[in-house]
Every structure is written in structure tokens, then in C-alpha cells.
Amino acid sequence: MSDPFDEATQGNTQQAAERGAEGRLVDEPESSDEGSVDSRLFGGESMPGIFTKKHDVGDSVTGIIRDVPFEKHARFYVEGEVGALKYWGDDGKPVKQSRGDDGKPSKPVMDLVIPLDTDYRFTPDQLKLKGLDEDTGVRGWYLSGGDAEKKFKAAMRAAGVKSSRALVGMRLTAKRTGKVKRGDFMSWTHDVVLTKP
């Protein structure tokens, strides 16, 4: 793989079936940059996904957790573009419509985002293509439940992490190990390790 991050986009997610918010790691971020409440409400810097379509079985990524995880409205993946927001349809599957057939607002599909500082950088050509001036190495691991979230929680238990705030500063390494069928699509499986740097 020549550059595993050339397809990184804000909307890069692995989507999973509907699940509740119970037991999720969601605290308000403390920093004043892209993970903050203000920037979440008013735009802020985008965080390219740490995993891309070019990653395959055996590929791993590493970064230092820069802030507490937070939830973000999920988007449909569209290569090279920002996809439409996802909502739960009447049939329990993600849809683009923000209202159900009955006219009532649909529940948004939420991703759990792990914000990371990484050594990964876009090339000058990639920056130009994406309309960016620089790449600080900030990436996000967008978890949509399923295996990735379960493995992340297991890694937390193994590392003795008792709160989401205790994650800040830890080194995360995630490795793609395969795929499993989840509803109408295939979802990635992972090995996840959390260590103190």
C-alpha cells in the first residue's frame, strides 16, 4: 500500500445496525479545537478518518488519543465527497430522509469518534486535491457500533481505563482482521490495543 491515507475523508465510517447509546463513551471534550462543543456546533476543522477504503485485512493504524470520544451524526460514505446525513428509517435501516413516513423526525445515526494525533500526513498533491493548506495529522476513528466498538471497550478494560477522560494521551493501535456480515452489508473486525505512550 503506497499511501493508506489518500482516501481519508471526514465521512469515512464503518456502518452497523441500530444500537442504543447505553454504555457509550461520551463525555464533553475538554480541548478548544475540533473536538470542542463549539466547533462541533459551528463547523470546526474536519477530521479525516484513520481507516480508509484502501485499508485491508492485516493493515493497522496508530495514534495518540487527543481528546475524549464524542458522538457525531453519521454520514453515508461517498468517495471524495461529503455524504448525506444518516437517519434511522422506519425499517431500522439507515436512510437519507430526516422524517419518517408519518412525518415525524427520524432518529439520527450516531458515530462514536475517537480523535487521534498521528504521524500520518497527506502528500502535497493530496492536500491540493482536498483543498487543504496543511495536514496536522489529526485523524478520527469513526465507530458505528458492532465489532470495532466492542473491541475498543475490551481494550479499555485490558488497559485498566475507568473513564473516557483517562483515554486522553493513550496510544491506540487498531488492526483490521476481517469482515463479518451485519444486516445488508459487511463490517470490519479489528484487534485493538491501548497502551500508555
Secondary structure, DSSP 8 states (H G I E B T S, - for coil): ---TTTT--TT----------TT-------SSSTTSHHHHHH------BSS-TT--TT-EEEEEE-S--EEEE-B--BTTB---B-EE-TTSSEES-SB-TTS-B--B-EEEEEEEE-S----HHHHHHHT-S----EEEEEE-SHHHHHHHHHHHHHHT--SGGGGTT-EEEEEEEEEEEETTEEEEEEEEEEE--
